[in-house]
Structure formats: C-alpha cells, structure tokens
C-alpha cells in the first residue's frame, strides 16, 4: 500500500525533527508547550506532540491519537490523519522552515 521511499522520507523527517529538538523548543517556545522532552504544537482542532525521550511524534484530536510516526514506524487512523501528519513532518524539516529557524536564531 505505501511506497518504500515514502516510508524512508517519513523516517528521515522524524530523525531530523528529533535531532533538532532543542532548536525547535527555542523557536516554538511562544507558540507551543515546550518541556524537557516534549513539545506540544497547537493546530486546532489538532495537537502535535513531539516526544523526544521515546522518539515519536503523535497527532491528536482531543484525547484521541490519530497518527504516530517514529524512525521505524508510521500509523494513521485514516487518509486525512496521514496527510496532516505528513504535512507537519515536511513543514518542520522544510528548507523554508530552516531559514525561519536561522533568522530567528539571531534574535534569540
């Protein structure tokens, strides 16, 4: 069902996000809940949880987990959840987002 390069791409994105966790916390500190090993990003009606300690990223709607991504696995309850998670993975690792991070670093 899923293409192998899609799985590879997701794995690379998760790895990049977890590797840049501390930078993400600095950048998102005013727009998200940033704790020692967890970042919660609000995208109503969804929340995205980046959990560094256990190496996963989860998409929630209320208390329900809609999608989970790790370096080795990706699960989504439906196509919409899969698309939203993929958009977040791409956004948090995109060149444009990295430029934003670099610009913001100078002002941190």
N, C-alpha and C positions, 0 to 999 in steps of 0.2 A: 504493500500500500504506500509506504513512504519511500522516497528515493534516498539512497545512501548518502549523497552529497548534502541533502537537507539535514540529515542526522549529524553529519560532520560539521556543517555550518552552525547548527544549534550548539553542539558541543564546544566549538571554538568560541562562540559568543558567551556561553556560560563561563568558560575558563577566563576570558578577558574581563568579564564583569567581576568575577570573584577576585581576580588578580588586582583589579583597580578599586577594590572595596573601600580602602581608606580614602582615596581621592574622591570617590563617589560620595562618601559621608560628608566630606568637606563641602563639596559643591551643592549637595542636596539638603544641607542642614536646616535651611529655612523653608524648604518645601516638602520635607519628609520627616518621619520619626527616625532618628539615627542613634543607634545604641552600639555597644561594643561589638557585637557580632550579628547585628540585624539592621536592615534598612527597610522601612515601610513607605512606599510611594503611593500617594492617593491619586486615583484616576477614576472619579465617580462614574458609575456605581462600583468600580473595581478597586482593589488594592493589590499592589505587587510587593511581595515580601522577598528580600534578598537575605538568605540565611547563610552567612559565611562559614560558621562552625561546622554545619552539616553539609555544606556545598550544594545547596539547592536554591532555586528561585520558584516561587509559587504565586499563581494568580488566584485571587479570591473574589467572590461576590458575597458580601456579608460574611458569614462563617463557613461558607462552602468553598472548598478548593476546586477550582475549575481546571487548572493546568499546573503541572510540575515539570521543571527542567533541571537536569543535573548534567555533569560531564558525560555520563554514560546512559542517560535515560531521558525520555520526553513522553509525557502523557497528558492528554487533554480530554475533557468530557465530551466536546463536540468541535465542529469546524470553527465556530465563532471564537471559542476559547483558544483554540490553536492559533488562529490569526492574530488575536490580541497579544498573546504571549510572544509570538514571533515578531510582532511589531516592536514590543518592548525590548526584546533581545537585540534586534537590529538598531533601535534608537540608542540604547545605552552603549553600543560599540561602534556607532557610525562615525565617519570622518567629521561630519558637521558637529556632532556632539563632542568629539575630541577637541575640535577647535574652540568650542564653547568652554570646555574644561581648561584649556591652555589660557584663554583670555581671562577667565575667572581666577585662575591660579595667581596671576599678577596682582589681583585685588584682594586676595585672601590674607 
